[in-house]
Amino acid sequence: MFTARSTRFLGRKFLHSSAFRHNNHNQLWLAAAGVSTMAVVAWQTNPDSYYNSILSPTLYRTSCDIISAGTPIKEAATGILFPQLCNGMFFAGCGVRVKYGFVKVYAVATYVDPVALGAVKHSPAAVEEALLDPTYPRTIKIILNRNLSSEKFTAAIVEALQPRMMGVDLDKLEAFQKLMPPVELIPGAEVEMTIRGDTLLFKNPTGGVGTIHSLTLTKALCDVYYGKQCVSPGHKEQVLAGIAKL
């Protein structure tokens, strides 16, 4: 059985090996492990420093628990904890989705690539504009706070998406609903929606993954969570503040 210490030792041996350091596919390996653009740049600039940093017991750079540490961030209204990294992207902020004025349905967090936002992060107006642009990659991570059927969960998102799509690509909404299996969602169930341009990568609570290609859909989803009439104003406010600090 491997302990955390032995795993770090073996990992360090592998990462310092000539086979790894001189392999032409190192960057692809890092990307496959979920490492962000910023991390790849760090690796290219100073490999020795990067190898040490990703093996540190107090830091982690991937979302796949090969290396996992750091202090989770608590969403204030629900007490739900979010990891510092998700899909190779960095935590920017979180909030709660409230229905009927008092029902805390789920906590939601946004993860971004700081390098992609580097040119705009010092201007709140530019950051807000970037959040509405799906070409800036991000992951929206949702953690349920109460029991809810998957049908009701997806129906609520579709209800928010449909008017924002203005009659275009509405068949994608049916495809979106099919990405969620018919199960009862319980507190702690997780959903991840990763936006990259016209591509939505959807990970449902059972671990199933599916994709939809529609710029209309990804733009609408950005507006649902970051627009003027977003579903969680507190989440948007925290994300705007968090990006400026990354």
Buried (B, 14 or more C-beta within 10 A) or exposed (E): EEEEEEEBEEBBEEBBEEEBEEEEEBEEEBBEBBBBBBBBEBBEEEBEEBBBBBBEEEBBBBBBEEBBEBEEBEBEBBEBBBBBBBBBBBBBBBBBBBEEEEEBBBBBBBBBBBBBBEEBBEEEEEBBEBBBBBEBBBBBBBBBBEEBEBBEBBEBBBEBBEEBBEEEBBEBBEBBBEBBEEBEBEEEBBBBBBBBEBBBBBBBBEEEEBEBEBBBBBBBBBBBBBBEEBBBEBBBEBBBEBBBEB
